[in-house]
Amino acid sequence: MAPVQREINLRQPAWWLLLDGLLINAASALAWYIRYQLAWFRSVDPVFYTSLRAYAPLFAGLTVLLLVVLSANGTYNVRRGLTWVEEMYRVANGALVALVLLVAITFFARPLAFSRLLFFYDGVLIVGMLGAARAIRRVLEEQLRARGYNLVRVVIVGGGEVGRSVMSAIMAQPQLGYEVIGFLDDDPQVGSTDIGRYRALGGTSQFESVLASERVREAIITLPWHQQPVIMQLMASSARCGVAARVVPDMFQLNLSRVSVDEIGGVPLIGLKESGTGAGERVIKRTLDLALSLLLLLSTAPILALIALLIAADSRGPVLFSQLRVGWHGRQFRMLKFRSMQLGAEEQLPGLAALNEASGPLFKIRDDPRHTRVGRWLRRLSWDELPQLVNVLRGDMSLVGPRPGLPVEVAQYKEWHRERLRALPGITGLWQVSGRSDVSFDEMCLMDIYYMQNWSLAMDTTILLRTVPRALFGRGAY
């Protein structure tokens, strides 16, 4: 029996209307205090001093006007997946519209009675306070979801390329609050093979029984469009069971990230984007890789030298260890690491196969007996990876990207796993900051594919910033 779903709704529109009303008035009062009592940036001539009481009707009108504008632009209808930036855009846009209208009214009614600078302060404070309230709500929601509250149990219908893209997006964005209980597929091989933590639940004939037994709240259908009769049947079944159903169009089996949508006079036009990053984006990424890796090598030179001395003093053998890896489009290269294991560690591998804790073609042991004393410490902090900055300078790797696999591992890849070879391998990546060694190989591939399909400079920056505390505290590394 599926667990009982627990709900604490922090997005009730009525409560947010009340809270926003209070915050708008608080911001307005603070703006008046800054303008007339503190007199920041510009002193107040006593002739033009206006009391807070005189402003009260104006602030009340602003509150009503702004709440109406925010309601009209959908601020209180927050869907899952809406980012804080998108939500803030609605708030800022609403505040701008309301204040412009208010300034226009006061200009024509009483042009010298009210301070325009106060309205500027008020706008900044309103956006800041309403934005802070929403940021706090998001933090609380994440804490609740981590404790099992407000999760939307989802089943995915279709385990093909489009279905895996949906799994990738959900896995890479845990803040959405989706809990995928598994997937259905009529292909006997696909429908019976788990993809990481996502359970294979059989074929579409099991759809209604899965909805009932797993307490599913939403079904995401990713079947090919030529199976339209099946899709319509599944949507009808969802309606009967009281479950929301969404259909992801597969665009004739094209990945959604490779489809561009435009319009002419309201007529939608669908085309293809170039796959992967464009030439300009690759130049930017490469330039940043060179600059940051060189800066890191120079700034960490004393630490690198100390690590080298510790390795040499701790055990016999070379300080650096190079290993053949498979990179961009299957090209092989020598990846550098600080040696963290005893000499002959690779020859001991067959005897340790029974201790393997990783899934798929990977081999990982939490307390690997081959580690040296210094090596165990280096692995925990991930500092054994620092020499790969040289690989970045050589052009074999990037700072951010999929981790390069061993040739023997790549030989065992499924066809969809090989998607991760379309990008330059990286020192860190999305899966490292989402779980590091604690994720399965299928989940690693899903997150790598999501990264490649959604690459941006902001995403690389976020991953690099999140890598630092993960490495320092050693979470998930072994």
LOVEX-804244 format. One record per residue (C-alpha): residue number from 1; x, y, z. Coordinates in Angstrom, 2 decimals. Each point is the difference from the previous one (the first is absolute). Example, Ala and Ser with C-alpha at 12.3 -4.5 7.8 and 13.67 -1.06 7.14 Angstrom:
2
{site 1,{12.30,-4.50,7.80}}
{site 2,{1.37,3.44,-0.66}}
END
This chain:
478
{site 1,{0.00,0.00,0.00}}
{site 2,{1.33,3.42,-0.98}}
{site 3,{0.69,2.47,2.84}}
{site 4,{-2.71,2.48,0.99}}
{site 5,{0.71,3.39,-1.52}}
{site 6,{0.54,2.84,2.48}}
{site 7,{-0.82,3.58,-0.94}}
{site 8,{0.82,3.39,1.48}}
{site 9,{-1.02,2.55,-2.61}}
{site 10,{2.10,3.17,0.17}}
{site 11,{-1.51,1.47,-3.16}}
{site 12,{-3.57,0.81,1.02}}
{site 13,{-0.93,3.10,-2.09}}
{site 14,{-2.14,1.54,2.76}}
{site 15,{2.85,-0.11,2.51}}
{site 16,{2.44,1.44,-2.54}}
{site 17,{-2.37,2.85,-0.83}}
{site 18,{-0.16,0.83,3.71}}
{site 19,{3.78,-0.33,0.50}}
{site 20,{0.80,2.05,-3.10}}
{site 21,{-2.43,2.70,1.14}}
{site 22,{1.79,0.24,3.34}}
{site 23,{3.44,0.02,-1.64}}
{site 24,{-1.00,2.68,-2.52}}
{site 25,{-1.17,2.27,2.82}}
{site 26,{3.13,-0.74,2.04}}
{site 27,{2.19,0.81,-3.01}}
{site 28,{-1.90,3.25,-0.60}}
{site 29,{0.35,1.08,3.64}}
{site 30,{3.72,-0.82,-0.08}}
{site 31,{0.40,1.94,-3.26}}
{site 32,{-1.65,3.03,1.65}}
{site 33,{2.34,-0.32,3.01}}
{site 34,{3.10,-0.21,-2.23}}
{site 35,{-1.11,3.00,-2.07}}
{site 36,{-1.24,2.36,2.71}}
{site 37,{1.72,-1.09,3.21}}
{site 38,{3.36,-1.31,-1.19}}
{site 39,{0.05,2.17,-3.15}}
{site 40,{2.43,-2.26,-1.85}}
{site 41,{1.64,1.41,-3.14}}
{site 42,{-2.11,3.16,0.06}}
{site 43,{-1.06,2.28,2.83}}
{site 44,{-3.64,1.03,0.49}}
{site 45,{-1.00,3.64,-0.12}}
{site 46,{-2.40,0.67,2.92}}
{site 47,{-2.36,1.61,-2.49}}
{site 48,{-0.42,-3.36,-1.78}}
{site 49,{-0.18,-2.19,3.10}}
{site 50,{-3.03,-2.33,-0.19}}
{site 51,{-1.15,-2.07,2.96}}
{site 52,{-0.54,-3.74,-0.03}}
{site 53,{-3.69,0.64,0.70}}
{site 54,{-0.25,2.00,-3.24}}
{site 55,{1.54,-2.91,-1.90}}
{site 56,{-2.30,-2.61,1.59}}
{site 57,{-2.81,0.22,-2.63}}
{site 58,{2.60,-0.17,-2.75}}
{site 59,{1.64,-3.09,1.51}}
{site 60,{-3.40,-1.66,0.42}}
{site 61,{-0.77,0.67,-3.67}}
{site 62,{3.40,-1.36,-0.99}}
{site 63,{-0.65,-3.19,1.99}}
{site 64,{-3.35,-0.65,-1.68}}
{site 65,{1.32,0.89,-3.46}}
{site 66,{3.10,-2.17,0.34}}
{site 67,{-1.92,-3.01,1.33}}
{site 68,{-2.38,0.27,-2.96}}
{site 69,{2.90,0.17,-2.46}}
{site 70,{1.81,-2.92,1.65}}
{site 71,{-3.18,-2.08,-0.09}}
{site 72,{-0.54,0.86,-3.66}}
{site 73,{3.52,-1.01,-1.07}}
{site 74,{-0.23,-3.39,1.71}}
{site 75,{2.30,0.65,2.96}}
{site 76,{-2.31,-1.94,2.32}}
{site 77,{-0.38,-2.92,-2.39}}
{site 78,{3.49,-1.42,0.47}}
{site 79,{0.52,-3.23,-1.92}}
{site 80,{2.67,-2.57,0.74}}
{site 81,{3.06,0.69,-2.07}}
{site 82,{-0.34,3.78,0.17}}
{site 83,{3.41,1.29,1.07}}
{site 84,{0.56,2.68,2.64}}
{site 85,{1.31,2.31,-2.74}}
{site 86,{-3.20,-0.46,-2.03}}
{site 87,{-2.09,0.61,3.09}}
{site 88,{2.02,3.11,0.81}}
{site 89,{-0.50,1.27,-3.54}}
{site 90,{-3.77,-0.10,0.57}}
{site 91,{0.37,1.82,3.33}}
{site 92,{2.33,2.67,-1.42}}
{site 93,{-2.16,0.47,-3.09}}
{site 94,{-3.11,0.38,2.16}}
{site 95,{1.70,2.48,2.33}}
{site 96,{1.24,2.06,-2.96}}
{site 97,{-3.44,0.16,-1.61}}
{site 98,{-1.72,0.95,3.28}}
{site 99,{2.56,2.67,0.91}}
{site 100,{0.00,1.56,-3.48}}
{site 101,{-3.79,0.29,0.14}}
{site 102,{0.17,1.46,3.50}}
{site 103,{2.71,2.54,-0.92}}
{site 104,{-2.02,1.06,-3.05}}
{site 105,{-3.12,0.51,2.12}}
{site 106,{1.82,2.03,2.68}}
{site 107,{1.82,2.08,-2.63}}
{site 108,{-3.24,1.21,-1.52}}
{site 109,{-1.89,0.27,3.29}}
{site 110,{2.59,1.49,2.38}}
{site 111,{3.34,0.36,-1.85}}
{site 112,{2.03,1.44,2.91}}
{site 113,{-1.57,-1.75,2.97}}
{site 114,{1.75,-3.37,-0.21}}
{site 115,{3.65,-0.99,-0.41}}
{site 116,{0.94,-1.88,-3.19}}
{site 117,{3.13,-1.24,1.78}}
{site 118,{-2.22,-1.61,2.64}}
{site 119,{-1.80,-1.92,-2.75}}
{site 120,{3.37,-1.28,-1.23}}
{site 121,{0.91,-1.17,3.52}}
{site 122,{-3.43,-1.57,0.32}}
{site 123,{0.37,-1.97,-3.23}}
{site 124,{3.41,-1.36,1.00}}
{site 125,{-1.21,-0.94,3.49}}
{site 126,{-3.20,-1.63,-1.26}}
{site 127,{1.85,-2.17,-2.50}}
{site 128,{2.63,-0.85,2.61}}
{site 129,{-2.47,-0.91,2.75}}
{site 130,{-2.36,-1.99,-2.24}}
{site 131,{2.99,-1.73,-1.58}}
{site 132,{1.49,-0.87,3.41}}
{site 133,{-3.34,-1.45,1.13}}
{site 134,{-0.11,-2.23,-3.06}}
{site 135,{3.62,-1.06,0.46}}
{site 136,{-0.76,-0.99,3.61}}
{site 137,{-3.06,-1.92,-1.19}}
{site 138,{2.13,-1.93,-2.49}}
{site 139,{2.53,-0.90,2.70}}
{site 140,{-2.80,-1.22,2.27}}
{site 141,{-1.52,-1.98,-2.88}}
{site 142,{3.34,-1.70,-0.67}}
{site 143,{0.28,-0.91,3.68}}
{site 144,{-3.53,-1.41,0.00}}
{site 145,{0.62,-2.02,-3.17}}
{site 146,{3.18,-1.42,1.50}}
{site 147,{-2.22,-1.28,2.84}}
{site 148,{-2.53,-1.55,-2.36}}
{site 149,{-2.59,2.79,-0.12}}
{site 150,{-1.61,1.50,-3.12}}
{site 151,{1.45,-2.58,-2.39}}
{site 152,{-1.89,-0.68,-3.22}}
{site 153,{0.19,-3.71,-0.77}}
{site 154,{0.50,-0.40,-3.74}}
{site 155,{0.01,-2.92,-2.41}}
{site 156,{1.62,0.38,-3.41}}
{site 157,{-1.49,-1.88,-2.94}}
{site 158,{2.76,-0.76,-2.49}}
{site 159,{3.61,-0.90,0.70}}
{site 160,{1.46,1.18,-3.31}}
{site 161,{2.05,3.08,-0.78}}
{site 162,{-2.74,2.49,0.84}}
{site 163,{-0.85,-1.86,3.22}}
{site 164,{3.64,0.04,1.06}}
{site 165,{0.14,3.75,-0.73}}
{site 166,{-2.89,0.51,2.43}}
{site 167,{1.75,-2.18,2.60}}
{site 168,{3.19,2.03,-0.50}}
{site 169,{-1.82,3.30,0.51}}
{site 170,{-1.77,-1.21,3.15}}
{site 171,{3.18,-1.50,1.48}}
{site 172,{2.01,3.15,-0.71}}
{site 173,{-2.66,2.25,1.60}}
{site 174,{-1.01,-1.54,3.35}}
{site 175,{-1.45,3.37,1.04}}
{site 176,{-2.98,-0.75,-2.26}}
{site 177,{-1.23,-2.48,2.58}}
{site 178,{-0.74,-2.87,-2.37}}
{site 179,{0.42,-3.56,1.25}}
{site 180,{0.20,-2.36,-2.98}}
{site 181,{-1.21,-3.40,1.17}}
{site 182,{0.96,-1.67,-3.28}}
{site 183,{-0.85,-0.34,-3.67}}
{site 184,{-2.07,-2.14,-2.34}}
{site 185,{0.97,-1.18,-3.46}}
{site 186,{-1.50,-2.61,-2.33}}
{site 187,{3.44,-1.04,-1.24}}
{site 188,{0.64,-3.16,2.09}}
{site 189,{3.70,0.75,0.38}}
{site 190,{-0.43,3.70,0.90}}
{site 191,{-3.06,-0.57,2.19}}
{site 192,{1.80,-2.57,2.14}}
{site 193,{3.35,1.78,0.52}}
{site 194,{0.38,2.66,2.70}}
{site 195,{1.69,3.29,-0.93}}
{site 196,{1.93,0.93,3.12}}
{site 197,{-2.45,0.64,2.85}}
{site 198,{-2.91,0.03,-2.44}}
{site 199,{-1.81,-3.34,0.12}}
{site 200,{-1.23,-1.79,-3.10}}
{site 201,{-3.69,-0.67,0.73}}
{site 202,{-0.93,-2.00,-3.09}}
{site 203,{-2.14,0.92,-3.00}}
{site 204,{-2.79,2.51,-0.50}}
{site 205,{-2.57,-2.70,0.81}}
{site 206,{1.08,0.48,3.65}}
{site 207,{-0.73,3.74,-0.13}}
{site 208,{-3.19,0.17,2.08}}
{site 209,{1.19,-2.51,2.59}}
{site 210,{3.25,1.98,0.43}}
{site 211,{-1.95,3.25,0.42}}
{site 212,{-2.06,-1.58,2.77}}
{site 213,{2.67,-2.01,1.84}}
{site 214,{2.69,2.72,-0.09}}
{site 215,{-2.28,2.97,0.85}}
{site 216,{1.12,1.78,-3.17}}
{site 217,{-1.03,3.65,-0.33}}
{site 218,{1.37,0.69,-3.46}}
{site 219,{0.76,-2.05,-3.11}}
{site 220,{2.49,1.28,-2.58}}
{site 221,{-0.55,-1.69,-3.37}}
{site 222,{3.02,-0.04,-2.33}}
{site 223,{-1.13,-2.50,-2.63}}
{site 224,{0.65,0.52,-3.74}}
{site 225,{-2.81,1.94,-1.66}}
{site 226,{-0.83,-2.89,-2.34}}
{site 227,{-1.34,-1.70,3.14}}
{site 228,{-2.70,2.66,0.28}}
{site 229,{-2.81,-2.52,0.69}}
{site 230,{1.99,-1.35,2.97}}
{site 231,{0.70,3.54,1.21}}
{site 232,{-3.69,0.92,-0.13}}
{site 233,{-0.89,-3.20,1.86}}
{site 234,{2.57,0.77,2.70}}
{site 235,{-1.33,3.54,0.42}}
{site 236,{-3.54,-1.34,0.33}}
{site 237,{1.21,-2.49,2.63}}
{site 238,{1.72,2.83,1.88}}
{site 239,{-3.21,2.03,0.03}}
{site 240,{-1.96,-2.97,1.35}}
{site 241,{2.53,-0.45,2.80}}
{site 242,{0.12,3.72,0.84}}
{site 243,{3.66,0.27,-1.02}}
{site 244,{1.40,2.95,-1.95}}
{site 245,{1.49,-1.03,-3.35}}
{site 246,{2.50,1.90,-2.11}}
{site 247,{1.26,-0.93,-3.45}}
{site 248,{3.54,0.79,-1.13}}
{site 249,{-0.01,0.23,-3.82}}
{site 250,{2.92,-1.99,-1.35}}
{site 251,{0.15,2.10,-3.20}}
{site 252,{0.51,-3.09,-2.12}}
{site 253,{2.56,-1.43,2.44}}
{site 254,{2.06,3.21,0.10}}
{site 255,{1.32,1.02,3.35}}
{site 256,{-1.98,2.99,1.24}}
{site 257,{3.15,2.02,0.65}}
{site 258,{0.81,-0.17,-3.73}}
{site 259,{-3.34,1.46,-1.08}}
{site 260,{-0.54,3.72,-0.55}}
{site 261,{-3.47,1.52,-0.10}}
{site 262,{-0.77,3.29,-1.73}}
{site 263,{-3.13,1.54,-1.42}}
{site 264,{-1.26,2.17,-2.83}}
{site 265,{-3.25,1.76,0.74}}
{site 266,{-0.92,-2.56,2.65}}
{site 267,{0.86,-3.00,-2.20}}
{site 268,{2.56,-2.20,1.81}}
{site 269,{3.14,-0.95,-1.94}}
{site 270,{2.08,-2.93,1.23}}
{site 271,{3.63,-0.42,-1.00}}
{site 272,{3.27,-1.54,1.15}}
{site 273,{2.73,1.58,2.06}}
{site 274,{3.62,-0.93,-0.42}}
{site 275,{0.78,-2.79,2.45}}
{site 276,{2.41,0.71,2.82}}
{site 277,{1.58,3.37,0.67}}
{site 278,{0.62,2.45,-2.81}}
{site 279,{3.43,1.15,-1.16}}
{site 280,{-0.19,3.23,1.99}}
{site 281,{-1.02,-1.82,3.16}}
{site 282,{2.85,-2.49,-0.43}}
{site 283,{2.48,2.89,-0.33}}
{site 284,{-1.34,1.61,3.20}}
{site 285,{0.11,-3.30,1.89}}
{site 286,{3.53,-0.76,-1.20}}
{site 287,{1.22,3.50,0.88}}
{site 288,{-1.39,-0.30,3.52}}
{site 289,{1.48,-3.48,0.36}}
{site 290,{3.46,1.30,-0.90}}
{site 291,{-0.22,3.07,2.23}}
{site 292,{-1.42,-1.76,3.07}}
{site 293,{2.18,-3.11,-0.22}}
{site 294,{3.16,2.11,-0.33}}
{site 295,{-1.11,2.19,2.92}}
{site 296,{-0.76,-3.07,2.13}}
{site 297,{3.33,-1.64,-0.82}}
{site 298,{1.92,3.14,0.98}}
{site 299,{-2.01,0.70,3.16}}
{site 300,{0.13,-3.61,1.25}}
{site 301,{3.67,-0.59,-0.88}}
{site 302,{1.11,-0.12,3.68}}
{site 303,{-2.79,-2.49,0.81}}
{site 304,{0.91,-2.14,-3.02}}
{site 305,{3.64,-0.05,1.10}}
{site 306,{-0.98,-0.98,3.56}}
{site 307,{-2.25,-2.81,-1.27}}
{site 308,{2.84,-1.30,-2.18}}
{site 309,{2.35,-0.08,3.01}}
{site 310,{-2.59,-1.82,2.14}}
{site 311,{-0.58,-2.64,-2.69}}
{site 312,{3.74,-0.57,-0.44}}
{site 313,{0.51,-0.33,3.76}}
{site 314,{-3.00,-2.27,0.53}}
{site 315,{0.61,-2.76,-2.55}}
{site 316,{2.40,-1.00,-2.73}}
{site 317,{-0.86,0.77,-3.59}}
{site 318,{-0.56,3.02,-2.23}}
{site 319,{-1.86,3.06,1.25}}
{site 320,{-2.19,0.23,-3.09}}
{site 321,{-2.09,-2.76,-1.54}}
{site 322,{-1.14,0.09,-3.63}}
{site 323,{-2.78,-2.17,-1.35}}
{site 324,{-1.46,-0.49,-3.47}}
{site 325,{-3.49,1.52,-0.21}}
{site 326,{-2.60,0.50,-2.73}}
{site 327,{-0.93,3.59,-0.73}}
{site 328,{-1.76,2.09,-2.62}}
{site 329,{-1.47,-2.14,-2.82}}
{site 330,{1.88,-3.05,1.25}}
{site 331,{3.47,1.56,-0.20}}
{site 332,{2.39,-1.57,2.52}}
{site 333,{2.40,2.01,2.14}}
{site 334,{2.15,-0.32,3.12}}
{site 335,{-1.76,1.43,3.06}}
{site 336,{2.21,1.16,2.88}}
{site 337,{-0.65,-0.50,3.71}}
{site 338,{1.98,0.07,3.21}}
{site 339,{0.75,-3.62,0.84}}
{site 340,{-2.38,-1.05,2.78}}
{site 341,{0.55,-3.77,-0.15}}
{site 342,{2.80,-2.47,0.54}}
{site 343,{2.15,-1.14,-2.90}}
{site 344,{-1.63,-2.85,-1.90}}
{site 345,{-3.52,1.09,0.96}}
{site 346,{-1.39,-0.73,-3.47}}
{site 347,{1.31,-3.58,0.12}}
{site 348,{-2.00,-0.54,3.23}}
{site 349,{-3.27,1.04,-1.66}}
{site 350,{-1.29,-3.49,-1.00}}
{site 351,{0.30,-1.22,3.58}}
{site 352,{-2.11,2.90,1.27}}
{site 353,{-2.85,-0.35,-2.51}}
{site 354,{-2.34,-1.47,2.63}}
{site 355,{0.35,3.18,2.11}}
{site 356,{-1.10,2.35,-2.79}}
{site 357,{-2.68,2.43,1.28}}
{site 358,{-0.64,1.80,-3.30}}
{site 359,{-2.57,-0.84,-2.65}}
{site 360,{0.47,-0.51,-3.73}}
{site 361,{3.55,-0.08,-1.36}}
{site 362,{1.49,2.03,2.88}}
{site 363,{2.18,-1.38,2.79}}
{site 364,{0.01,1.74,3.38}}
{site 365,{0.58,-1.14,3.58}}
{site 366,{-0.76,2.30,2.92}}
{site 367,{2.98,-1.19,2.08}}
{site 368,{2.31,-1.18,-2.77}}
{site 369,{2.85,-2.00,1.64}}
{site 370,{2.38,1.10,-2.77}}
{site 371,{0.01,3.62,1.21}}
{site 372,{3.09,1.30,1.76}}
{site 373,{-0.37,2.04,3.19}}
{site 374,{0.48,3.29,-1.83}}
{site 375,{-1.99,-1.30,-2.96}}
{site 376,{-3.06,-0.68,2.14}}
{site 377,{0.07,3.61,1.19}}
{site 378,{0.54,1.32,-3.55}}
{site 379,{-2.96,-2.00,-1.33}}
{site 380,{-2.26,1.19,2.78}}
{site 381,{0.74,3.62,-0.93}}
{site 382,{0.26,-0.73,-3.75}}
{site 383,{3.39,1.72,-0.03}}
{site 384,{1.49,-2.88,-1.97}}
{site 385,{-1.82,1.52,-3.01}}
{site 386,{1.95,3.29,0.09}}
{site 387,{2.64,-1.07,-2.59}}
{site 388,{-2.83,-0.24,-2.53}}
{site 389,{0.28,3.77,-0.28}}
{site 390,{2.95,-0.85,-2.27}}
{site 391,{-2.36,-2.12,-2.12}}
{site 392,{-2.26,3.04,-0.27}}
{site 393,{2.90,2.13,-1.24}}
{site 394,{0.87,-2.69,-2.56}}
{site 395,{-3.56,-0.01,-1.31}}
{site 396,{-0.74,-3.60,1.01}}
{site 397,{-2.53,1.08,2.62}}
{site 398,{-2.14,2.90,1.18}}
{site 399,{-0.56,1.21,3.55}}
{site 400,{-3.66,-1.09,-0.24}}
{site 401,{-1.31,-2.96,-1.96}}
{site 402,{-0.67,-3.76,0.14}}
{site 403,{2.69,-2.01,1.76}}
{site 404,{2.18,-1.95,-2.48}}
{site 405,{-0.42,-3.76,0.12}}
{site 406,{2.58,-2.76,-0.29}}
{site 407,{0.10,-1.78,-3.39}}
{site 408,{-1.25,-3.21,1.65}}
{site 409,{-2.93,1.93,1.49}}
{site 410,{-0.90,1.75,-3.27}}
{site 411,{-0.04,-3.37,-1.76}}
{site 412,{-2.91,-0.97,2.29}}
{site 413,{-2.05,3.15,-0.66}}
{site 414,{-3.56,-0.35,-1.27}}
{site 415,{-0.77,2.03,-3.11}}
{site 416,{-1.59,2.84,1.97}}
{site 417,{2.94,0.10,2.44}}
{site 418,{2.26,0.99,-2.91}}
{site 419,{-1.76,3.38,-0.17}}
{site 420,{2.36,1.16,2.75}}
{site 421,{2.94,-0.35,-2.42}}
{site 422,{-1.33,2.94,-2.03}}
{site 423,{1.49,2.49,2.47}}
{site 424,{3.52,0.73,1.18}}
{site 425,{0.47,-1.88,3.31}}
{site 426,{0.32,2.06,3.17}}
{site 427,{1.64,0.01,3.42}}
{site 428,{-3.38,0.60,1.61}}
{site 429,{-3.56,-0.20,-1.22}}
{site 430,{-3.67,0.12,0.82}}
{site 431,{-0.11,-3.47,1.51}}
{site 432,{2.96,0.67,2.28}}
{site 433,{-1.78,2.92,1.67}}
{site 434,{-3.26,-1.97,0.13}}
{site 435,{1.33,-3.11,1.71}}
{site 436,{3.54,-0.80,-1.18}}
{site 437,{0.78,-3.72,0.35}}
{site 438,{-3.37,-0.58,1.69}}
{site 439,{-1.92,0.04,-3.30}}
{site 440,{-0.37,-2.98,-2.33}}
{site 441,{1.62,-0.08,-3.43}}
{site 442,{-3.34,0.40,-1.81}}
{site 443,{-0.80,3.04,2.15}}
{site 444,{3.45,1.40,-0.72}}
{site 445,{-0.65,-0.32,-3.74}}
{site 446,{-3.44,1.60,0.30}}
{site 447,{1.50,3.04,1.74}}
{site 448,{2.88,0.20,-2.48}}
{site 449,{-2.49,0.00,-2.88}}
{site 450,{-2.07,2.70,1.72}}
{site 451,{3.15,2.10,0.42}}
{site 452,{0.92,-0.31,-3.68}}
{site 453,{-3.52,0.81,-1.18}}
{site 454,{-0.37,3.02,2.29}}
{site 455,{3.55,1.36,0.17}}
{site 456,{0.44,3.63,0.92}}
{site 457,{2.75,2.10,1.53}}
{site 458,{-2.21,0.48,3.05}}
{site 459,{-0.34,-3.78,0.41}}
{site 460,{3.79,-0.47,-0.16}}
{site 461,{0.47,2.77,2.57}}
{site 462,{-2.58,-1.56,2.33}}
{site 463,{1.60,-3.45,-0.27}}
{site 464,{3.48,1.38,0.71}}
{site 465,{-1.24,1.93,3.05}}
{site 466,{-1.86,-3.04,1.34}}
{site 467,{3.06,-2.21,-0.56}}
{site 468,{2.09,1.87,2.57}}
{site 469,{-1.99,-0.88,3.18}}
{site 470,{-0.72,-3.50,-1.32}}
{site 471,{3.72,-0.64,-0.39}}
{site 472,{0.97,1.64,3.29}}
{site 473,{-2.46,-2.07,2.01}}
{site 474,{0.65,-3.16,-2.00}}
{site 475,{-3.67,-0.80,-0.50}}
{site 476,{-0.51,-2.96,-2.33}}
{site 477,{3.66,-0.33,-0.98}}
{site 478,{1.75,-3.37,0.21}}
END
